Amino acid sequence: GALGAFAFHPDGLSESVKAEPIQPIDTTGAGDTFVGVLANGLDEAMPLKSALERAVRGASLACLAQGAQSGMPTREQLGITRTG
């Protein structure tokens, strides 16, 4: 959401990432986008904070278009270069 994201570690420590302010058009699919981008970042062995930052950016971008599927950002929009 507008506040960003928080992650809590098993040892009780937490991390947070702030969201950049946007003027949302449609929030449909923002949560799904966040989870998908976060899972992808963790699968790519990104540090948790970096994966959270990317996921928050992805969710924000998803809010800038009408509809869930059309709002999902591409890898290029997230600044992810393909390897391999």
C-alpha positions as a Markdown table, in Angstrom:
| # | Residue | x | y | z |
|---|---|---|---|---|
| 1 | Gly | 0.0 | 0.0 | 0.0 |
| 2 | Ala | 0.9 | 3.6 | 0.3 |
| 3 | Leu | 3.1 | 2.9 | 3.3 |
| 4 | Gly | 5.2 | 0.3 | 1.5 |
| 5 | Ala | 6.0 | -3.1 | 2.9 |
| 6 | Phe | 7.2 | -4.7 | 6.1 |
| 7 | Ala | 8.9 | -8.1 | 6.5 |
| 8 | Phe | 9.4 | -9.8 | 9.9 |
| 9 | His | 12.2 | -12.3 | 10.4 |
| 10 | Pro | 11.9 | -15.4 | 12.6 |
| 11 | Asp | 14.4 | -13.8 | 15.1 |
| 12 | Gly | 12.0 | -10.9 | 15.6 |
| 13 | Leu | 13.9 | -8.4 | 13.5 |
| 14 | Ser | 12.0 | -6.5 | 10.8 |
| 15 | Glu | 12.7 | -4.6 | 7.6 |
| 16 | Ser | 10.6 | -2.0 | 5.8 |
| 17 | Val | 10.5 | -0.4 | 2.4 |
| 18 | Lys | 8.8 | 2.8 | 1.6 |
| 19 | Ala | 6.6 | 3.3 | -1.4 |
| 20 | Glu | 7.0 | 6.2 | -3.8 |
| 21 | Pro | 3.9 | 8.4 | -3.9 |
| 22 | Ile | 1.7 | 7.8 | -6.9 |
| 23 | Gln | -1.8 | 8.8 | -8.1 |
| 24 | Pro | -3.4 | 5.3 | -8.5 |
| 25 | Ile | -5.8 | 4.7 | -11.4 |
| 26 | Asp | -6.9 | 1.2 | -10.3 |
| 27 | Thr | -5.5 | -0.9 | -7.4 |
| 28 | Thr | -6.9 | -4.2 | -8.8 |
| 29 | Gly | -4.1 | -6.8 | -9.0 |
| 30 | Ala | -1.6 | -4.7 | -7.0 |
| 31 | Gly | -1.4 | -7.4 | -4.2 |
| 32 | Asp | -1.0 | -10.2 | -6.7 |
| 33 | Thr | 1.7 | -8.2 | -8.5 |
| 34 | Phe | 3.5 | -7.6 | -5.2 |
| 35 | Val | 3.5 | -11.3 | -4.3 |
| 36 | Gly | 4.6 | -12.4 | -7.8 |
| 37 | Val | 7.5 | -9.9 | -8.0 |
| 38 | Leu | 8.6 | -10.7 | -4.4 |
| 39 | Ala | 8.6 | -14.5 | -5.1 |
| 40 | Asn | 10.5 | -13.9 | -8.3 |
| 41 | Gly | 13.1 | -11.8 | -6.5 |
| 42 | Leu | 13.5 | -14.4 | -3.8 |
| 43 | Asp | 13.8 | -17.2 | -6.4 |
| 44 | Glu | 16.6 | -15.2 | -8.0 |
| 45 | Ala | 18.4 | -15.2 | -4.6 |
| 46 | Met | 18.0 | -11.5 | -4.1 |
| 47 | Pro | 18.5 | -10.2 | -0.6 |
| 48 | Leu | 15.1 | -9.8 | 1.1 |
| 49 | Lys | 15.2 | -6.0 | 1.2 |
| 50 | Ser | 16.0 | -5.8 | -2.5 |
| 51 | Ala | 13.2 | -8.2 | -3.3 |
| 52 | Leu | 10.8 | -6.1 | -1.2 |
| 53 | Glu | 11.9 | -2.9 | -3.0 |
| 54 | Arg | 11.3 | -4.4 | -6.4 |
| 55 | Ala | 7.9 | -5.8 | -5.2 |
| 56 | Val | 6.8 | -2.5 | -3.9 |
| 57 | Arg | 7.8 | -0.8 | -7.2 |
| 58 | Gly | 5.9 | -3.5 | -9.1 |
| 59 | Ala | 2.8 | -3.1 | -7.1 |
| 60 | Ser | 3.0 | 0.7 | -7.5 |
| 61 | Leu | 3.3 | 0.4 | -11.3 |
| 62 | Ala | 0.4 | -2.0 | -11.3 |
| 63 | Cys | -1.8 | 0.8 | -9.9 |
| 64 | Leu | -1.1 | 3.1 | -12.8 |
| 65 | Ala | -3.2 | 1.2 | -15.4 |
| 66 | Gln | -6.8 | 0.1 | -15.5 |
| 67 | Gly | -7.3 | -3.6 | -14.8 |
| 68 | Ala | -5.2 | -6.3 | -13.2 |
| 69 | Gln | -3.6 | -8.0 | -16.1 |
| 70 | Ser | -2.9 | -4.8 | -18.1 |
| 71 | Gly | -1.4 | -3.2 | -15.0 |
| 72 | Met | 1.2 | -5.8 | -14.3 |
| 73 | Pro | 4.6 | -4.4 | -15.1 |
| 74 | Thr | 7.1 | -6.0 | -17.4 |
| 75 | Arg | 10.6 | -7.1 | -16.4 |
| 76 | Glu | 11.9 | -4.1 | -18.4 |
| 77 | Gln | 9.6 | -1.7 | -16.5 |
| 78 | Leu | 11.1 | -3.0 | -13.3 |
| 79 | Gly | 14.6 | -2.6 | -14.6 |
| 80 | Ile | 15.3 | -6.4 | -14.7 |
| 81 | Thr | 17.6 | -7.5 | -17.4 |
| 82 | Arg | 17.3 | -11.0 | -18.7 |
| 83 | Thr | 20.3 | -13.3 | -18.3 |
| 84 | Gly | 21.0 | -16.7 | -19.9 |
